[in-house]
């Protein structure tokens, strides 16, 4: 059976909500209206959020269009193999699975060497441009012994004919040391607030870790946390209620807004930091001892501070916990060259120099584009390399904040009990999906931000199961207000029809959009949501928590259950609705989610809709959506 290629146009199928031969943008019929009766200013907890509004359906009122189940027009003679191929749905075409495939595509045939072709980047700062052929290494009398440990084996390095007497050229230069430690001055007391204790180092970052001066990272108390997904879901997603009642007032009209995001300054896990300190043979009694840290240039250890020399006081543990990223980035030649410089074992030094040279360019590309590699893994793989911590901090990337979209209308405050003398608490809500990759030891490895927040959520959940109030734990999330002018927040308007398309945790900010719209009765019938999930029984987020009956504004599309349809396919089925919204006065289409798969697929579907409904060719359809994007009527926030 013919499968459409990426460049081919996929016609929108005719169904009850899509009429390909009718190019006139009209508001879809059979969408029941929602009549809103606002309650008092009290804000119900998430479990009863549907009671905030009451709604009723009328026969001729707008609603999210129902979708006809797609019927396959193919004949019954399709064999079992073709049926299995048809069931496999993918939003992207797999063209390569390894660096060898990439070289075959670029070079034209499967070759093991790297040749000068053109400026083609592998995505991590290395490229094929200046790579040399593999070292012929005519002498094989002194082969390089491979380190015999699990960490080295997990790297999967292909060293080819490398030997101890191989000549290596264009070795990366050793980066200068820009960080130095010195003994604490006698006029500095060890109880300064920016010198955390060993027990409290993971609670809040030092004062010098500033997002944007003069504002500091805010310690937000965790009001509540819960898991949104069910056991068995492919990815775990958690919901957090963060108390920002006492968040400092900034100049101007800056505030938390619908569609905005907050920055979470998450630390490296204490176990990972302890492991790195052990691998570097740093004595236990100096790990939490205050030292004077001097930098010669750069922004480090701040987040977005000025590029200038700095002198500050902190501890070695605090620097590794809050200031340097030790697990998110692929290894750089600067790091490998540093490890080579301090490696005592000749075989380890030779391998590290090889990876830093032109002859080892292909192996270096394999290392960067292969399985995820952490600093602890590299130090375990080359155990004779013990670089001084100041020099190591000079080449490690800075630990940057992680940004999460608000999942509610932040103008809603959480009231306290009526007999409480306290003022109403201001609560913001976020949703976080835990990202996992395989660990070289065989277990899972979580991301810096998602792993930190999951550890907090598990403490809350375990406390509730034990009958303990989560507020008594005094759990904190270091965060700051940021990206309140990102595309989602900037283009949100209080009037005009809106179509919100999202999958996974990308649906979270749209919950705030709907809540904000439902506060205005005249806008209640002008918002529709297309939500993509794998299985609604396991990973549908915020079911029943949209402030109105879900079926009035939301269409859930499952890829693993029921019709087995991706949200990008649903966009084609809702062609009439898409075309009506984007051509209406102040109409807007928002897309939020992963760029791989969903984001790319939705963009192609929108082009198909414009081709069918607007009678445009592919280039004209793409130009149509580019103009809508430029005017702010089509907003795609993907990652």
TORROBA-984547 format. One line per 8 residues: number of its first residue (from 1); their letters; for each residue x, y, z negated of C-alpha. Coordinates in steps of 0.1 Angstrom, whole numbers, plus 5000, padded with zeros to 4 digits. Example, Ala and Ser with C-alpha at 12.3 -4.5 7.8 and 13.67 -1.06 7.14 Angstrom:
BEGIN
1 = AS = 5123 4955 4922; 5137 4989 4929
// end
This chain:
BEGIN
1 = XXXXXXXX = 5000 5000 5000; 5014 5034 5009; 5025 5054 4979; 5026 5092 4984; 5061 5107 4984; 5070 5138 4963; 5069 5160 4994; 5036 5147 5006
9 = XXXXXXXX = 5003 5165 4998; 4979 5146 4976; 4943 5156 4984; 4920 5163 4955; 4894 5135 4954; 4857 5144 4956; 4839 5138 4924; 4813 5155 4902
17 = XXXXXXXX = 4838 5182 4892; 4858 5186 4924; 4846 5194 4959; 4877 5197 4982; 4858 5211 5011; 4843 5240 4991; 4871 5266 4988; 4849 5293 4972
25 = XXXXXXXX = 4859 5297 4935; 4828 5292 4914; 4823 5286 4877; 4817 5248 4873; 4781 5240 4863; 4772 5214 4837; 4794 5230 4811; 4772 5235 4779
33 = XXXXXXXX = 4775 5268 4761; 4788 5271 4726; 4769 5294 4703; 4792 5305 4675; 4780 5314 4640; 4810 5326 4621; 4811 5316 4585; 4826 5337 4557
41 = XXXXXXXX = 4862 5346 4556; 4871 5315 4536; 4893 5292 4555; 4885 5255 4551; 4913 5229 4548; 4923 5211 4580; 4903 5180 4572; 4871 5201 4574
49 = XXXXXXXX = 4880 5227 4599; 4850 5218 4621; 4827 5234 4596; 4840 5269 4603; 4816 5272 4632; 4783 5257 4643; 4775 5249 4679; 4747 5237 4700
57 = XXXXXXXX = 4745 5226 4736; 4721 5238 4762; 4714 5221 4796; 4728 5249 4818; 4757 5261 4796; 4794 5257 4804; 4813 5227 4791; 4844 5209 4801
65 = XXXXXXXX = 4835 5190 4832; 4832 5152 4830; 4854 5133 4853; 4843 5105 4875; 4862 5072 4871; 4884 5070 4902; 4874 5041 4925; 4901 5025 4946
73 = XXXXXXXX = 4892 5026 4983; 4917 4999 4992; 4905 4965 5003; 4904 4934 4981; 4932 4918 4999; 4958 4937 4979; 4982 4911 4964; 4991 4908 4928
81 = XXXXXXXX = 5025 4924 4934; 5010 4955 4949; 4985 4957 4921; 5014 4957 4895; 5031 4984 4915; 5000 5005 4915; 4995 5002 4878; 5030 5015 4872
89 = XXXXXXXX = 5025 5053 4871; 5054 5076 4870; 5056 5114 4872; 5091 5114 4885; 5110 5093 4910; 5139 5073 4896; 5169 5079 4919; 5197 5071 4896
97 = XXXXXXXX = 5203 5052 4864; 5240 5057 4858; 5269 5080 4867; 5279 5055 4893; 5246 5061 4910; 5251 5098 4909; 5285 5094 4926; 5270 5071 4952
105 = XXXXXXXX = 5244 5098 4960; 5269 5126 4962; 5297 5108 4980; 5275 5086 5002; 5288 5052 4991; 5296 5034 4959; 5332 5045 4951; 5350 5044 4918
113 = XXXXXXXX = 5371 5075 4924; 5361 5111 4923; 5367 5133 4954; 5364 5170 4961; 5330 5175 4977; 5313 5207 4965; 5305 5224 4933; 5283 5198 4917
121 = XXXXXXXX = 5278 5199 4879; 5269 5168 4858; 5251 5191 4834; 5276 5193 4806; 5302 5217 4817; 5324 5192 4836; 5322 5188 4874; 5337 5169 4903
129 = XXXXXXXX = 5352 5200 4918; 5387 5198 4904; 5389 5160 4897; 5418 5140 4910; 5418 5104 4922; 5423 5078 4895; 5459 5074 4883; 5475 5046 4903
137 = XXXXXXXX = 5495 5036 4872; 5519 5014 4891; 5535 5001 4859; 5513 4977 4839; 5540 4966 4815; 5527 4988 4787; 5489 4985 4788; 5469 5007 4764
145 = XXXXXXXX = 5456 4987 4735; 5419 4995 4729; 5409 5004 4694; 5392 4974 4679; 5362 4989 4662; 5324 4991 4668; 5324 5028 4673; 5349 5027 4701
153 = XXXXXXXX = 5331 4998 4718; 5299 5017 4716; 5314 5045 4738; 5316 5021 4768; 5347 5038 4782; 5360 5026 4815; 5397 5033 4814; 5406 5015 4846
161 = XXXXXXXX = 5444 5011 4852; 5454 5035 4824; 5487 5024 4807; 5510 5040 4782; 5533 5052 4809; 5506 5067 4831; 5513 5103 4841; 5484 5126 4832
169 = XXXXXXXX = 5480 5161 4847; 5458 5191 4841; 5452 5182 4805; 5429 5206 4788; 5447 5232 4766; 5445 5229 4729; 5421 5255 4716; 5435 5280 4691
177 = XXXXXXXX = 5425 5278 4655; 5401 5307 4647; 5391 5296 4612; 5413 5295 4581; 5408 5287 4545; 5425 5303 4515; 5421 5301 4477; 5394 5321 4462
185 = XXXXXXXX = 5403 5355 4450; 5403 5359 4412; 5377 5387 4414; 5351 5364 4429; 5330 5344 4404; 5319 5309 4413; 5282 5316 4405; 5276 5339 4434
193 = XXXXXXXX = 5243 5333 4451; 5259 5325 4485; 5279 5297 4470; 5255 5268 4467; 5260 5239 4443; 5264 5204 4456; 5228 5195 4446; 5213 5226 4462
201 = XXXXXXXX = 5234 5229 4494; 5207 5214 4516; 5179 5236 4501; 5187 5269 4517; 5216 5282 4539; 5242 5307 4526; 5234 5344 4529; 5257 5349 4558
209 = XXXXXXXX = 5237 5325 4581; 5215 5354 4594; 5192 5351 4625; 5192 5388 4631; 5207 5414 4607; 5196 5428 4584; 5169 5401 4580; 5178 5368 4563
217 = XXXXXXXX = 5165 5333 4566; 5133 5331 4546; 5127 5302 4521; 5091 5291 4529; 5074 5269 4504; 5058 5238 4519; 5021 5241 4510; 5012 5207 4525
225 = XXXXXXXX = 5024 5182 4552; 5007 5152 4568; 5013 5128 4597; 4991 5135 4627; 4998 5103 4646; 4988 5068 4635; 5010 5038 4628; 5020 5022 4661
233 = XXXXXXXX = 5023 5055 4680; 5054 5058 4703; 5064 5091 4686; 5057 5104 4652; 5042 5139 4648; 5038 5158 4616; 5018 5189 4606; 5031 5214 4582
241 = XXXXXXXX = 5014 5242 4562; 5041 5268 4553; 5035 5296 4528; 5047 5330 4542; 5028 5352 4518; 5059 5370 4507; 5076 5372 4540; 5094 5405 4542
249 = XXXXXXXX = 5078 5433 4562; 5098 5442 4593; 5099 5476 4611; 5073 5482 4638; 5043 5460 4644; 5061 5427 4643; 5039 5399 4629; 5030 5363 4633
257 = XXXXXXXX = 5008 5360 4664; 4988 5334 4683; 5012 5315 4706; 5043 5327 4688; 5070 5305 4674; 5091 5303 4642; 5127 5294 4639; 5136 5267 4615
265 = XXXXXXXX = 5172 5268 4603; 5176 5230 4597; 5207 5216 4580; 5227 5186 4590; 5217 5156 4568; 5236 5152 4536; 5245 5116 4545; 5261 5126 4578
273 = XXXXXXXX = 5280 5155 4562; 5293 5132 4535; 5304 5106 4562; 5324 5133 4581; 5341 5145 4549; 5350 5109 4542; 5364 5103 4577; 5385 5135 4574
281 = XXXXXXXX = 5399 5123 4541; 5389 5155 4523; 5391 5149 4485; 5358 5149 4467; 5369 5175 4442; 5374 5202 4469; 5343 5196 4490; 5322 5219 4468
289 = XXXXXXXX = 5350 5241 4456; 5345 5278 4468; 5371 5290 4493; 5377 5322 4512; 5369 5316 4549; 5385 5339 4575; 5376 5340 4612; 5395 5358 4639
297 = XXXXXXXX = 5367 5362 4665; 5333 5351 4675; 5298 5350 4659; 5304 5319 4639; 5293 5312 4612; 5263 5336 4617; 5236 5328 4642; 5234 5359 4663
305 = XXXXXXXX = 5258 5382 4645; 5283 5405 4662; 5315 5391 4678; 5340 5401 4652; 5365 5388 4626; 5349 5379 4592; 5359 5371 4557; 5334 5353 4535
313 = XXXXXXXX = 5332 5329 4506; 5316 5295 4507; 5323 5258 4504; 5335 5232 4529; 5303 5212 4525; 5281 5243 4531; 5299 5250 4564; 5294 5215 4577
321 = XXXXXXXX = 5258 5215 4565; 5246 5248 4579; 5271 5263 4604; 5284 5236 4628; 5264 5212 4650; 5279 5177 4646; 5254 5156 4665; 5233 5175 4692
329 = XXXXXXXX = 5259 5182 4719; 5279 5159 4741; 5317 5158 4735; 5337 5186 4751; 5373 5184 4764; 5382 5210 4737; 5371 5185 4710; 5387 5155 4726
337 = XXXXXXXX = 5420 5175 4731; 5419 5185 4694; 5414 5148 4683; 5443 5138 4706; 5466 5164 4690; 5460 5150 4655; 5459 5113 4664; 5488 5093 4649
345 = XXXXXXXX = 5482 5061 4668; 5499 5063 4703; 5471 5043 4720; 5444 5065 4706; 5463 5097 4716; 5468 5083 4751; 5431 5076 4756; 5420 5110 4742
353 = XXXXXXXX = 5445 5128 4765; 5433 5107 4794; 5397 5119 4787; 5411 5155 4786; 5429 5151 4819; 5421 5153 4856; 5427 5116 4860; 5401 5108 4833
361 = XXXXXXXX = 5374 5131 4848; 5351 5103 4859; 5354 5086 4825; 5348 5120 4808; 5316 5124 4829; 5305 5089 4819; 5310 5098 4783; 5290 5130 4784
369 = XXXXXXXX = 5261 5116 4804; 5259 5082 4787; 5244 5074 4752; 5242 5101 4726; 5276 5106 4708; 5281 5123 4674; 5312 5137 4658; 5311 5109 4632
377 = XXXXXXXX = 5311 5083 4659; 5342 5099 4676; 5360 5100 4643; 5352 5064 4637; 5362 5054 4672; 5397 5071 4668; 5404 5065 4631; 5440 5078 4632
385 = XXXXXXXX = 5428 5113 4642; 5423 5134 4611; 5421 5171 4623; 5421 5198 4596; 5386 5210 4589; 5394 5247 4598; 5407 5237 4632; 5378 5213 4638
393 = XXXXXXXX = 5353 5240 4629; 5370 5263 4655; 5359 5240 4684; 5325 5227 4672; 5294 5245 4685; 5273 5265 4661; 5243 5250 4645; 5214 5268 4660
401 = XXXXXXXX = 5178 5272 4648; 5150 5250 4662; 5119 5268 4674; 5083 5255 4668; 5051 5270 4681; 5024 5280 4657; 4995 5256 4659; 4968 5279 4645
409 = XXXXXXXX = 4956 5315 4644; 4980 5330 4619; 4957 5358 4611; 4936 5333 4590; 4947 5332 4554; 4944 5303 4530; 4922 5314 4501; 4930 5304 4465
417 = XXXXXXXX = 4905 5293 4440; 4878 5319 4431; 4889 5319 4394; 4926 5323 4403; 4941 5358 4397; 4965 5352 4427; 4960 5369 4460; 4951 5347 4490
425 = XXXXXXXX = 4981 5329 4503; 4991 5334 4539; 4997 5301 4556; 5012 5293 4590; 5010 5259 4606; 5033 5241 4629; 5035 5206 4645; 5067 5187 4649
433 = XXXXXXXX = 5074 5155 4669; 5103 5134 4657; 5128 5127 4685; 5148 5095 4682; 5177 5080 4701; 5197 5048 4694; 5224 5051 4668; 5258 5034 4676
441 = XXXXXXXX = 5253 5013 4645; 5221 4999 4659; 5195 5020 4641; 5176 5052 4652; 5191 5087 4651; 5167 5116 4647; 5172 5152 4658; 5186 5178 4635
449 = XXXXXXXX = 5153 5198 4631; 5128 5170 4635; 5147 5147 4612; 5150 5174 4585; 5113 5181 4586; 5103 5145 4586; 5123 5139 4554; 5103 5167 4538
457 = XXXXXXXX = 5070 5154 4551; 5078 5119 4538; 5084 5134 4503; 5050 5151 4504; 5032 5120 4516; 5049 5098 4490; 5041 5122 4462; 5004 5123 4471
465 = XXXXXXXX = 5004 5084 4472; 5018 5085 4437; 4992 5110 4425; 5017 5139 4423; 5008 5174 4436; 5031 5183 4465; 5033 5219 4452; 5051 5206 4421
473 = XXXXXXXX = 5079 5194 4442; 5088 5230 4453; 5099 5218 4488; 5113 5246 4510; 5117 5251 4548; 5143 5278 4558; 5127 5297 4586; 5123 5331 4602
481 = XXXXXXXX = 5098 5348 4624; 5110 5346 4660; 5099 5345 4696; 5066 5364 4689; 5070 5378 4724; 5075 5345 4742; 5053 5339 4773; 5025 5321 4755
489 = XXXXXXXX = 5021 5349 4729; 5027 5377 4754; 5002 5366 4780; 4974 5356 4756; 4944 5379 4760; 4912 5381 4741; 4890 5380 4772; 4888 5362 4805
497 = XXXXXXXX = 4886 5325 4812; 4915 5303 4801; 4925 5268 4811; 4950 5252 4787; 4970 5222 4799; 4992 5203 4776; 5005 5169 4766; 5020 5156 4733
505 = XXXXXXXX = 5030 5182 4708; 5027 5208 4736; 4990 5210 4728; 4997 5225 4693; 4998 5262 4703; 4966 5258 4722; 4947 5250 4690; 4955 5285 4679
513 = XXXXXXXX = 4943 5299 4712; 4909 5282 4708; 4906 5293 4671; 4913 5329 4682; 4888 5328 4710; 4861 5313 4689; 4862 5342 4666; 4848 5363 4694
521 = XXXXXXXX = 4813 5349 4704; 4814 5364 4739; 4846 5344 4747; 4834 5311 4734; 4824 5298 4768; 4856 5308 4786; 4882 5284 4773; 4889 5248 4784
529 = XXXXXXXX = 4916 5224 4773; 4931 5194 4792; 4950 5173 4767; 4972 5144 4777; 4979 5116 4753; 4991 5080 4755; 4964 5064 4734; 4938 5085 4717
537 = XXXXXXXX = 4935 5060 4689; 4972 5065 4680; 4986 5098 4691; 4958 5122 4697; 4967 5154 4678; 4942 5176 4659; 4912 5155 4667; 4882 5173 4652
545 = XXXXXXXX = 4903 5203 4641; 4896 5228 4669; 4869 5249 4651; 4841 5236 4674; 4828 5203 4687; 4858 5189 4707; 4838 5178 4737; 4826 5214 4742
553 = XXXXXXXX = 4861 5227 4751; 4885 5197 4754; 4890 5169 4778; 4914 5141 4765; 4932 5121 4792; 4948 5088 4782; 4977 5073 4801; 4977 5040 4783
561 = XXXXXXXX = 4940 5033 4776; 4907 5038 4794; 4910 5054 4828; 4949 5053 4825; 4954 5087 4839; 4980 5114 4833; 4971 5150 4826; 4986 5161 4859
569 = XXXXXXXX = 4962 5137 4877; 4933 5152 4857; 4943 5187 4870; 4935 5175 4906; 4901 5161 4894; 4893 5194 4878; 4902 5214 4910; 4870 5234 4909
577 = XXXXXXXX = 4877 5245 4873; 4913 5253 4881; 4904 5274 4911; 4876 5292 4893; 4898 5302 4863; 4928 5313 4883; 4907 5335 4906; 4885 5349 4879
585 = XXXXXXXX = 4890 5384 4864; 4918 5381 4838; 4917 5343 4843; 4948 5325 4830; 4962 5290 4833; 4987 5279 4805; 5009 5248 4806; 5029 5236 4776
593 = XXXXXXXX = 5049 5204 4771; 5078 5185 4783; 5093 5197 4816; 5102 5162 4826; 5072 5144 4839; 5043 5164 4826; 5055 5199 4835; 5068 5190 4869
601 = XXXXXXXX = 5037 5169 4877; 5012 5196 4866; 5030 5221 4889; 5027 5198 4919; 4991 5192 4911; 4984 5229 4909; 5000 5233 4943; 4977 5206 4957
609 = XXXXXXXX = 4947 5224 4943; 4957 5256 4959; 4963 5238 4992; 4928 5222 4992; 4908 5250 4977; 4926 5279 4993; 4933 5262 5027; 4970 5270 5023
617 = XXXXXXXX = 5001 5251 5034; 5026 5239 5008; 5048 5270 5010; 5019 5294 5008; 5005 5274 4978; 5038 5276 4960; 5040 5313 4967; 5004 5317 4954
625 = XXXXXXXX = 5014 5302 4920; 5047 5321 4919; 5027 5354 4923; 5003 5343 4896; 5033 5335 4874; 5048 5369 4880; 5015 5387 4871; 5012 5366 4839
633 = XXXXXXX = 4981 5347 4850; 5000 5314 4852; 5023 5306 4822; 5044 5275 4819; 5062 5270 4786; 5081 5237 4790; 5113 5222 4776
// end
